[in-house]
Amino acid sequence: MQRHSLSKTASARKASFVLMPVLAAGLMLSCRDNREGKPGADLAPPEMPEVPIKPPERADSAYQTGFVIGCPDWMVHVFNEPRDYCIDRFEAHLVELKGGVLNVHPSSVPPNRFSRIIAKSLPGVRPQSSVSRKIAENACWNAGKRLCTIREWIRACSGVESYTYPYGDNEQKGACNTRKTHIISQLFGSKWGQQMKAPETNMISGFLAKTGEYSRCVSSYGVYDMVGNLHEWVGDFVDDKIIASRPRIGPASKSNGFKAVPGNGIFMGGFYGTSGENGSGCNYMTIVHGPEQDDYSIGFRCCKDTGL
């Protein structure tokens, strides 16, 4: 595996070690208020600062499921018609190229759209959230990859058996990171909006998991965390046919105005706070947000044509 230097620059250290204590202080204040019966009383302290990522040695003994010939490291080969493809084993995190050096991008902070960011896929890493479709697309492109299509995403999730969930047709409680309490409500009560992008949200222990942490949440292709943990952008856009195929999507809410309309982006799989609102398991599809949506619940992974 090609290795890159991930040492932090002075500016990156400043961002990590100045921003995070401020967020931690704000959260501790929230916890103090929680003793008075306000939301978030049971939340554990945040995991801060974020630990720098060190590329692991390839551990085929731990991640041996799946066919890998024709794919880069940490991707698996999916057999498909009309052509096979590769898909990341894990949800993506980001590195940022500055001055010829790669630095880890803080996983809960929205990337600057003018930065050169590159998608990476590794086990044991907090995946990137708060990412728009365009940012995800660019990160995959800079890695020599692309966003997956809906069909590719579902096939990799459901495995060679075409299961409803990565591991079978019936949901197994706790197998994937789903059905957690709604953390935004716990932290902020009914006040939503910019709180959906609060960097501390996904640093709270017990909610967003590191990649591969849910060892049973893996398909027979060897792809992890496709149900729950984070929503994942795909390359398709909403059209009339997709809207007609999703009868469970209701009309626009009077409070938030979300509505399924052509041109919206699509993200798949649900996140740690969802259950079956928009479909079961690998068929979970959200189509009511524009492609610019970039809140705490949304991440991505990449696909690539095989080298065969």
N, C-alpha and C positions, 0 to 999 in steps of 0.2 A: 504494500500500500504506500502511495506517495505520502510523505510527511510534510507538514507545513509548520512553520513557527507560529505558535499561538500566544506568544508572550504579549502582555498588555503594554500599550504605549502609555505615556504619562497622561494623555487626555482620556484614554479608556479607563485608567485607574481612577482618575478623578470622577468620571461619570459613575463608576460602580460604587466607590466608597464615599462619595458625597451625597448622591441621590438616595442610596439605599438606607443610610441611617435616618435621613429625613422621613422616608416612608415608614420606617420601623417606629419612629417616634410618634408619627400620626396614628399608626395602628395601635400602639400601646395606649394612647389617649383614648382611642375608640374602646379598647378593652376595659379601661377604667370606667368609662361611661356605661359599659355593658352591665356593670354591677348594679346599675340603677334600672335594669330591665330593658335596655335598648338592644337592637339587633346585634348578633355576633357574639353572644355570651360564651359559646362553647368553642370558639375558634382557637386553634393553637397558634403560638407565635410564628411569625414569618421566617422562612429560611433565607437569611441574608447575611453577608453579601453572596452573590452568586459565585459558585465555585468555578474557576477556569477549567475548560475542557482539555483533557489530554487524550489524543487519539489512542484507542486501545489496540493491542495486537489483535489480528483477526482470530477469533475464537470459534473455529468450526465445530469444536466439540460441544459448545453451548448453543450455537445457532446453525445447526447442520441441516435443518429442515429446508427442503426446496432444492430446485435445480438452478445452478448458477452459471453454467457455461454460456459464454457470449455476453455476460453482464459484468459491469465494474464491481469492485468490492462493495459489500453492504447493499447490493441489489440482488433480486432473484429473477429467474427466467419464468415467464408465464406463457404457457402454450395457448395459442389463440388463433382464430380465423378472422380476417385473412392473413394476419402476420403475428408472430410472437413479439413479445416486448419484455422489457425489464422494469421492475418497480422497486422503490426503496423499501427495505425491510422495516424501517422505522420512520416515524414522523420527523420532519426536518427541523434542524436548528440552523442558525445563520452564522457565517463568519463574514467579516467586512475587510476589504482590501484598502489599506491606507499606507501610502509611502512604500509600497512594495512588500508590506508585512500584513499577514492575516491575523485579525484579532476577533475574538468571540464577541458577537453582538448580544447584549442583554436580552434574555429570551422573552421578557414580558414588556419590552419597550418597543413601540412601533418604529420600524426602520425609516430613515430618511430616504425619500424616493430618489434622491440624487446620488446616494452612496452606491458604491459597487459592492453589492452583497451577493454571497454565494451560498447555495443550499448544501448542507451536509447531512448525512444520515449515519448515526452511530447509536449503540446501546448505552443506557445509563445516563442519558442527557435530558435536561428539561427542554422540551421542544418549543419552537418559536410560536408565540401567539400574537394577537393584535396585528395581523398582517392582512393587507388587502389582496384581492385577486391579482392585480397588476404587480405588486411587490413579489408575490409568490411566483408568478410567471417569470419575472425577471431573474429571480434567484435560481430557479431551475435552469433557465437559459444560460446563465453565467456558469453553471456547473456542467454544461453540455447535455442537459436533460430538458424536459418539458413537463407541463402539467398533464396528468392522466385524463383520458376521456371517462365519461360516466361508465361506459361498458367495461373499460379496462379496470377501473377502480372496483366495481362490483365483482368482477370475475376474480380478481386477486383476493378480495375479502372473503368470498364464499367458497374459495378453494376448488379443487378438481371435482368435489362432490356436489357443488352448487348448493351449499347449505345456506340457511337464513342467517346464521351467525357464523363467525369464523370457525367455531368448534363443533357445530351441529345445528339441527333445525329448531331445537328448543332452547330458550334462554336459560343460562345457568347463573344464578345469583352470584355476583362477585367475580365472575370470570374476567369481565372487562370493567374498565373504570367508568361506570355509569351510575345514574340514580342517586347521586350525592345531593345534599341539600343545596338550595340555590344560594350560592355564596354572595352574590350581589345584594340580595335581599338581606342576608345576614349582616353584611358590612354597612350597607347604606339605607336599609329599609326600603321605602317606596321611591326614593330619589334616584332615578336612573338618568342616563344621558352620558356625560363625559366619564361618569363612574365606570362605565362599561370598558374604559380604556385605562383604568387605574393600574399602574405597574405592580403594585403590591398584591393584587388579587390572586394571581397565579403563583405567588411565592408563599402562600399559606400552606403549611404542612397538612397533608391528608386530602388534598383536592386534585390539582394537576399532578399526574405521576410522571416520573422519568421514563424514557423510552424502554420498552421491554420489561418494565417492572411487573406488569400483569402477565405472567408467563403462560397462562392458559388462553389469553386473548391473541391467538395466533392461528392463521389458516394453514391448510395443508401445503400451501405454496411457501410458507415460512415468513409471512408478512404479519407484523405485530400492530396492535392498537388501532385497527381500522374501525372498530366500534368503540365509541366513547373516547375519553381523554381530551381530544380536540376535534372539532369539526375540521374537514379537510377540503380545500378548494379543488375543483376539477376544471378542465379546460372548456367545457360546454357552457353555453348561455341558455337561459330559459326561453322557450318558444311556446306557441300555442299547443303543440303536441304534448310537450312535457306537462304543461298546466292541466290538460285534459286527463293525463295519466295519474294525477295526484289528487284524487277525490277528497282526501283528508285535509287538504289545505282550505281553510275557511276564508271568508271575506276579510277585507282590511279592518283592523281593529280601530275603534274610534280614538283610542288613547295613543297608539304609536304609528298608525298609518301604514304598517307593513302590508304589502299586497303582492301576490304572484302576478307579475307582468312580464311580457317579452322583453328581453335585454337584461334582466336580472342575472346576477351570478349564481352559481350553484355550489354548495358545500355538502359533504356527505358524512354519514357515520354517527352524527351526534357528538356531544362532548360529555364531560363528567357529570353535568347537571341535568342531562336529558334521560328520558325513558323511551317511550314509543310514540311520542307526539306526531312525528312526521314519517313514520314507517318503522319497521322492525329490523334491527340489526344492520346487515349490509345494505338494506333497502332504505335506510333512513336518508332522506334528502330534504334540504332546506332551499326554498326557491323564492323567498319573499324579501330578499335584500339585494341592493345594488352591488356591483362588483367592487365598489369603494369601501364596503363594510370592513372594519378592521378592529373588532372588539376582542376581549380577553378569551373568548371561547373558540376562536378560529385559528387554525394552523393549516398545514399542507404537507404533502410529500410529492416526489417527482417520479416520472416514468421516462423511459428511453427506448428507442428501437434497439433490438439486439445487434451484436456485432457479427452475427452469423450470416 
